[in-house]
Amino acid sequence: MRNPENVLISLIKHSNKKDYKYERLYRLLYNEEMYLIAYQNIYSNDGSMTKGTDHKTVDGMSMERIRKIILSLKDESYQPKPARRTYIPKKNGKMRPLGIPSFDDKLLQEVIKMILEAIYEGYFEHTSHGFRPNRSCHTALTKIQKTFTGVKWFIEGDIKGFFDNINHNILINILSERIKDERFLRLIRKFLNAGYMEDWTFHNTYSGTPQGGIISPILANIYLDKFDKYVSEYIKGFNKGERRKRTTEYRKNEVNLRNARNALKNAADDTEKQNAVALIRQLEKERVNIPHSDPMDKDYARLFYVRYADDWLCGVIGSKDDCKRIKEDFKNFLYEKLQLELSEEKTLITNAQKSAKFLSFEIRVRQSNLSKRDKIGRLVRNYTGRVVLEVSSDVIKKRLIDAGAMKFIYQNGKEIWKPQAIYRLKDCDDLEILDWYNSKIRGFYNYYCIANNSSLINSYKYILEYSMYKTYGTKYRTSIHKIINKFRYGKDFAVKFVNSKGVECVRVFYNQGFKRQEKAFYPNEDEIQCDIKYFSSTSLIDRLKAGKCEICGRTDTPIEIHHVHRLKDLQGKSFWETLMIARQRKTLALCRECHKKLHCGKLD
């Protein structure tokens, strides 16, 4: 049996070859080791303990379960179960449908994902950032900030109902361009057509990727890679000119400045030197206010593009008519080639001096006459044309309202932000309340740390801080002033607690500030190779393969892995609970008999 690492590396070697055809992929699904790696990747996910339509979870994982999947794949009798449809709230208050697949389907999908990722990761365009290894919202935003300098217009793109409208036939045809294995493609189509159950009624899926499916993101990227490659070629045809024409005023200033510097070198006395220095300084000050190049140069044009999932942003150096033409061309390609529709209300053309919205950031191009001296002492403009990423007060307000930490009232026509207690937290212990507020602040800052105005997060923290005081006040039925005095720890607000080892500890309310981080995650994401991060051997896999029950010690029977959702839910009343708590593990390798006894409450 081939090592999974060697299998995937062999696939990666041909990933960036456009004309290479992959064959005999289906047989890779017979490799038990691939499923063990997949199991390692997904067993700790929260959804692993959620039941699908077959009422199974990750609990009871065994080698026998893997072999059963492989056996059904060999005779092509494997049939994915329909996903169980549920609904989760969206940010706008509406409900988003979510499909919960069977865990066996999740396991197989993870293996397929590993294979597809190895095939396509080196083939994807560098402009794509969603659902890819070592890429994120931050890498997309950082790319925009580095490359969109000097753009005059933004085109904000959004594809209407993208994930629900992916055409299955088109997707399979796109896959078949690189994959010449009919059995592998048939299996993917099975997952696409698996359908879903809602209110005990089966519904077919005629389009879209599986809701909540592990392979859905990679399939979506494969689908939109056609658009990425079209845009890449479109950019080559759109761009023109090596550089903008310099303005007459700037050229005159350069000549005068050169003459003044020569006069300084050839000055015969101090008076001439002083006059030359004064003239140089005057000309340098004038230069920073003179346009370097003609912003309306018709012989120069540039188009930039970045995509994250179904959202994309273009930066255009050109006219508004150019933007309208680009938008129309992109719209036609998406509809004609991919059967997708642009959302008219969300696909906007925005002047770059105003703010475009992308990934919850406001993006604009700064226009400023501020200047500074460079390394050799020349006075230069420092900020004009640079892209600015900002967090808006509207985002902050919405986050606070959604969290229930704030309400706003109007006084004399002005909007007043009022912190309020979160009543659902008043029954939690002191540490849980503090941790909840700290997590909200850290999570918000972690995402918006690259914003140029990250200091605005202080207002977010301020509201949450006083909301916390009011929550504690509600719990103890006292005033904010008394709460602050009660939990004061030096200059900080803190909660004292005793950890699991019996040591008294102190946890402080967030006090680390909100300094802007210029390098968020991966500053040179294009240089990062395709990393397949599947190959660290874990004790979980070793325990499963060892075939020894960790309760009775039997080795002559199949082993099943018992899973619990959270360790803190265990009471420690029985031996197996005590064992899991002591080992700090949410898994326990058991023989089938012990596992059955555990679920029947008969395992002491």
Number of C-alpha atoms within 10 A of each C-alpha: 8 11 12 20 16 10 15 20 16 13 17 23 12 18 24 14 13 11 10 12 15 16 13 12 19 17 14 18 19 18 18 19 17 27 23 24 23 21 23 19 16 17 20 16 11 10 17 22 17 17 16 23 18 14 10 16 20 25 20 20 20 22 18 12 12 20 15 11 21 20 13 12 18 13 8 12 10 16 14 21 20 26 27 24 22 15 11 11 10 10 11 8 9 10 12 11 13 17 20 23 31 24 27 21 21 23 26 22 22 22 24 24 19 21 19 22 26 23 25 22 22 18 17 21 18 16 21 22 24 21 16 17 15 16 18 18 19 20 23 23 22 22 19 22 17 10 15 24 18 19 25 21 25 30 24 19 25 22 20 18 14 21 19 14 17 21 19 19 12 14 20 18 13 15 19 16 13 18 20 15 17 14 15 19 17 14 18 20 16 14 22 24 20 22 22 24 20 14 8 10 7 15 15 12 17 16 17 20 27 26 21 18 20 21 24 20 19 20 23 20 23 21 21 22 19 18 19 21 14 14 22 17 11 15 17 11 11 16 17 15 12 10 11 17 16 14 15 14 13 18 15 12 16 15 11 15 20 13 14 21 17 12 17 20 11 12 15 10 9 10 10 14 18 13 14 22 16 13 17 20 15 12 17 17 14 12 21 20 15 15 13 16 16 13 17 13 17 13 13 18 21 20 25 20 21 22 24 22 19 17 18 20 23 21 26 27 24 22 14 16 9 16 22 14 11 20 19 12 13 18 19 16 17 18 12 11 11 18 14 19 18 21 15 12 9 15 19 19 19 19 18 23 18 13 17 22 19 20 14 14 19 17 24 26 26 17 14 14 13 12 16 13 11 11 7 6 8 12 17 17 17 15 16 16 19 19 24 21 25 21 22 16 13 9 14 18 19 14 17 22 16 14 12 17 24 21 14 14 10 9 8 6 7 9 10 12 15 13 22 21 21 18 15 9 17 17 13 13 11 17 15 13 18 22 16 12 19 20 12 17 20 16 12 16 22 13 15 24 24 23 24 17 17 20 16 17 22 14 13 20 24 12 19 24 21 18 23 26 23 25 24 28 19 18 17 12 11 12 13 18 11 13 19 16 10 12 17 14 15 7 7 14 20 20 20 14 14 10 10 7 6 8 8 10 10 13 15 17 17 18 11 7 12 19 15 16 14 12 13 16 16 15 14 11 17 14 9 12 11 17 13 15 11 16 13 9 11 11 10 18 15 11 18 21 15 12 21 20 25 17 17 11 11 15 13 10 13 18 29 27 23 19 21 17 17 10 16 10 9 16 10 15 9 13 12 17 18 14 15 17 16 10 11 10 14 18 19 26 25 28 26 17 15 20 23 14 12 15 10 9 10 11 15 11
